[in-house]
Amino acid sequence: MPHDQHQPPVTTVQLNHTNVYATDQRTSAEFIAEVLGLRVSAPAGPFLPVDLGNGVTLDYYEGATNRSSHSTTRSSCPTISSTP
């Protein structure tokens, strides 16, 4: 048997967006877009995305949270795929 048939499948992970919770999503998205020299994209559902130009967006969300106003909560949702 060739050696490659004994190798497990390769799993790749690609980050495609990060949710950024903010008390004012418009102000927050515009701030980071200006700092990075980017533009705020059109809303996508409850999210206000800033496209980083590398396949990743920062998706600003304005919602209730149990954290103080000085805290930032982020969650990342990678795309996972396997190849044989």
N, C-alpha and C positions, 0 to 999 in steps of 0.2 A: 504493500500500500504506500502511496506517496505520503510524504510527511505532512502536507497541508490538510489531509483528511482527518488527522488526529487533533487538529487545532480547534478550540472552541470558537463559536461565532464571535465576531467583533461587535461590541456595542458602542455606539457613538452617542454623545450627548451634545446638544446644541441649544444654548440659551436663546430664546426668541423674544422674550419680553420680561419685564419686571414691573409688578404693580407697586405704585408708590401712593400711599394714603396721605392725604393732605387736608388741612382745614379749608383751604381755598385752592382748588385744583387749577383754576385758570391762572392765578398769580404764580403759583409754584411752577407750572409747566412753562409759562412765559419767561420766568426767571432763568430756569436751567437752559432753555432754548437760547436765550440771549447770551448767557455765559459761554455756551458751546458753539455759538454761531450757527444755530439751527432754527427751524421753524416748528411751531406747534401744528400738528395735523388736525384734520376734521375729527370731531368726536366719533367714537366707536362705541355705541351703547352708552354706558355710564362712564366710560373712560375717555380721557383726553390724552392722546399719545404724542410723544416726541420721538420721531424716528432718528436713531443715531447713525443711520447710513451704513450699517454693517449687518443688517438683518435682525437687529435688536431694537425694540421700542421701550421707552419708559412710559408706562400707562398710568397716568395720574387719576386717582379716584377720590372723590369727596364723600366720605361716609362716616357713620358713627363708629367709634372705637372706645374701648375701655381705658385707653392710655391717656396720659396727660397731653396737653397741647404742645409740650416741648419734646415729645417723643415722636419718632418716625417709625412706622411699621412698613416693611417691605416684604414682598413675597415674590419668588422667582418661579417660573413654570418652564422648565426645559422641555425640549422635544427629544424623545429617546427612540432610537431605531436600532435594529439588529440587522447585520448582514451576514450571510453564511460564509 
